[in-house]
Amino acid sequence: MTETKVDNNGQINTKNIGLRGIHVADTMISGVDGENGKLEYRGYSITDLAKYSSFEETAYLLLYGDLPNQKQIEEFKAELANERDIPDLVVQTLKSRSPSALSMDVLQSAISLLADYDPDLESEDKDAHRRKGIRLISKVATVIAAWDRIRNGLEYIKPNKTLSHSANFLYMINGEKPTEEIAKYIDIAFILHADHSFNASTFVARGVASTRAHMYAAVTAAIGTLSGILHGGANTRVMKELIEIGEPDQVENWVKSRLNKGGLVMGMGHAQYKTNDPRAIILKGISEKLGTITNEPKWYEMTQMIEEITKKEFLKLKKRNIHPNVDLYSASVYYMAGIDTEIFTSLFAVQRMVGWVAHIIEEKFAEAQPKAVLYRPSSTYIGRSCGDESCKYEPIEKRK
Ligand SMILES: CC(C)(COP(=O)(O)OP(=O)(O)OC[C@H]1O[C@@H](n2cnc3c(N)ncnc32)[C@H](O)[C@@H]1OP(=O)(O)O)[C@@H](O)C(=O)NCCC(=O)NCCS
């Protein structure tokens, strides 16, 4: 979609705005207030959820619409834990992939494979959708942890059903239980990434669901969408860039050079937030704390310098403000928690699975609107006109 504006010199500028500001559907799952830097899940502020909730409780809230009572959370935790195992064939398939395969590609095909094992795959019943959703939320963590070990030549570690979802993820990749402190910080990161209204991958998942395709088809499309560097792929890029920059005294030159060449500083800017992204504020605090715990404060310090210098230089260049997004500080948080840079974006998919599933259910069962309909936007054809001489069909032997 394009937007045309006339600038102060009378020059007409047309810009592609990629559906920004276009209302696609109503949702009751989460809301972003980009002007005031607020995010809420089912009416609860992300800041409160990060402070008081757990990933499991937040996942329940997103899926069922309200916070669980004690009995409900116990049952939900048990359901999630019981779905952690993945079929042997999936593990074998992961072993057959090249260690250099991209983790998001591996994830996409593993999820497709998991569909073969879901007894509810083609059921259009709402409870069946919740069961499929719980399987996906649970198994996606096992798939990525298994892949991380296998690609590094290590043995696959089976899930530990006594741990929380996020602590079990760390256990499956590192082979040891995380400390309570690290587990808590990573659990907060899981909460913060669980949903974000109509972001690109959720929109795609809902588009696929609107065709009545099954949940696994919608989720694999969402994974492909999240892999892009303008979306979830930014967190891996942030960490690679921090490593490339190397030392705090190199940050200023690096940022200036990147911006002066018209390049993007990963982890900065957002299509919705015109002020601080509330998730970035929380992750910034965690990054600083992890820097102290791990005795490696430089990753936090360098990230903070990227933020400050980008803000200053961007203002000079574009006469506008820019703010960090969720990917800027999550990179150093994951790195310091011992997670390999190559799986950062897949970890985002592990966390966002809850949001995708909740939105697919909302889309299919028209929970927030009168009737579910097929998404079918329109486009303006600006190619050659059919009446044009150059479009007269010529047999191939006569074409020059
Ligand atoms: C997320 C993103 C795609 C949003 O883009 P957007 O909606 O077009 O952003 P805005 O409308 O606020 O800004 C557009 C302008 O700012 C520039 N800009 C935005 N983010 C920038 C960044 N991180 N570094 C440098 N320039 C940036 C754009 O190039 C564009 O410049 P132009 O007007 O001269 O063409 C963009 O900020 C970006 O690419 N960020 C880096 C990737 C990233 O971190 N993605 C994760 C998002 S959660």
The ligand as an SDF file (V2000), in Angstrom:
LIG
                    3D

 48 50  0  0  0  0  0  0  0  0999 V2000
   11.1680   -2.3000   12.5250 C   0  0  0  0  0  0  0  0  0  0  0  0
   11.2470   -1.4320   11.2960 C   0  0  0  0  0  0  0  0  0  0  0  0
   11.0850   -2.3250   10.0420 C   0  0  0  0  0  0  0  0  0  0  0  0
   10.1030   -0.4370   11.3440 C   0  0  0  0  0  0  0  0  0  0  0  0
   10.2140    0.3080   10.1910 O   0  0  0  0  0  0  0  0  0  0  0  0
    9.2650    1.5520    9.8480 P   0  0  0  0  0  0  0  0  0  0  0  0
    7.8890    1.2670   10.3050 O   0  0  0  0  0  0  0  0  0  0  0  0
    9.4540    1.8440    8.4120 O   0  0  0  0  0  0  0  0  0  0  0  0
    9.8750    2.6740   10.7310 O   0  0  0  0  0  0  0  0  0  0  0  0
    9.5900    4.2210   10.6890 P   0  0  0  0  0  0  0  0  0  0  0  0
    8.4260    4.5440    9.7940 O   0  0  0  0  0  0  0  0  0  0  0  0
    9.5080    4.6190   12.1050 O   0  0  0  0  0  0  0  0  0  0  0  0
   10.9490    4.7870   10.0720 O   0  0  0  0  0  0  0  0  0  0  0  0
   11.2150    4.7220    8.7490 C   0  0  0  0  0  0  0  0  0  0  0  0
   12.5190    5.4880    8.4610 C   0  0  0  0  0  0  0  0  0  0  0  0
   13.4610    5.3260    9.5440 O   0  0  0  0  0  0  0  0  0  0  0  0
   14.5730    4.5560    9.1140 C   0  0  0  0  0  0  0  0  0  0  0  0
   14.8420    3.5360   10.1380 N   0  0  0  0  0  0  0  0  0  0  0  0
   13.9240    2.8510   10.8660 C   0  0  0  0  0  0  0  0  0  0  0  0
   14.5350    1.9830   11.6650 N   0  0  0  0  0  0  0  0  0  0  0  0
   15.8710    2.1590   11.4750 C   0  0  0  0  0  0  0  0  0  0  0  0
   17.0050    1.5400   12.0210 C   0  0  0  0  0  0  0  0  0  0  0  0
   16.8820    0.5640   12.9070 N   0  0  0  0  0  0  0  0  0  0  0  0
   18.2120    1.9320   11.6120 N   0  0  0  0  0  0  0  0  0  0  0  0
   18.3490    2.9160   10.6970 C   0  0  0  0  0  0  0  0  0  0  0  0
   17.2990    3.5340   10.1220 N   0  0  0  0  0  0  0  0  0  0  0  0
   16.0750    3.1560   10.5160 C   0  0  0  0  0  0  0  0  0  0  0  0
   14.0770    3.8710    7.8620 C   0  0  0  0  0  0  0  0  0  0  0  0
   15.1390    3.5200    7.0000 O   0  0  0  0  0  0  0  0  0  0  0  0
   13.1870    4.9030    7.2580 C   0  0  0  0  0  0  0  0  0  0  0  0
   13.9640    5.9220    6.6780 O   0  0  0  0  0  0  0  0  0  0  0  0
   13.3880    6.7630    5.4150 P   0  0  0  0  0  0  0  0  0  0  0  0
   12.1650    7.4730    5.8990 O   0  0  0  0  0  0  0  0  0  0  0  0
   14.5030    7.6750    5.0870 O   0  0  0  0  0  0  0  0  0  0  0  0
   13.0920    5.7660    4.3350 O   0  0  0  0  0  0  0  0  0  0  0  0
   12.5790   -0.6560   11.2460 C   0  0  0  0  0  0  0  0  0  0  0  0
   12.6740    0.1850   12.3530 O   0  0  0  0  0  0  0  0  0  0  0  0
   13.7820   -1.5450   11.1540 C   0  0  0  0  0  0  0  0  0  0  0  0
   14.1040   -2.0200   10.0550 O   0  0  0  0  0  0  0  0  0  0  0  0
   14.4890   -1.7830   12.2960 N   0  0  0  0  0  0  0  0  0  0  0  0
   15.6510   -2.6360   12.3000 C   0  0  0  0  0  0  0  0  0  0  0  0
   15.2310   -4.1030   12.2820 C   0  0  0  0  0  0  0  0  0  0  0  0
   14.6540   -4.5230   13.6070 C   0  0  0  0  0  0  0  0  0  0  0  0
   15.1880   -4.2450   14.6610 O   0  0  0  0  0  0  0  0  0  0  0  0
   13.5300   -5.2610   13.5220 N   0  0  0  0  0  0  0  0  0  0  0  0
   12.8470   -5.7630   14.6890 C   0  0  0  0  0  0  0  0  0  0  0  0
   11.5250   -5.0940   14.8630 C   0  0  0  0  0  0  0  0  0  0  0  0
   10.7460   -5.5720   16.3710 S   0  0  0  0  0  0  0  0  0  0  0  0
  1  2  1  0
  2  3  1  0
  2  4  1  0
  2 36  1  0
  4  5  1  0
  5  6  1  0
  6  7  2  0
  6  8  1  0
  6  9  1  0
  9 10  1  0
 10 11  2  0
 10 12  1  0
 10 13  1  0
 13 14  1  0
 14 15  1  0
 15 16  1  0
 15 30  1  0
 16 17  1  0
 17 18  1  0
 17 28  1  0
 18 19  1  0
 18 27  1  0
 19 20  2  0
 20 21  1  0
 21 22  1  0
 21 27  2  0
 22 23  1  0
 22 24  2  0
 24 25  1  0
 25 26  2  0
 26 27  1  0
 28 29  1  0
 28 30  1  0
 30 31  1  0
 31 32  1  0
 32 33  2  0
 32 34  1  0
 32 35  1  0
 36 37  1  0
 36 38  1  0
 38 39  2  0
 38 40  1  0
 40 41  1  0
 41 42  1  0
 42 43  1  0
 43 44  2  0
 43 45  1  0
 45 46  1  0
 46 47  1  0
 47 48  1  0
M  END
$$$$
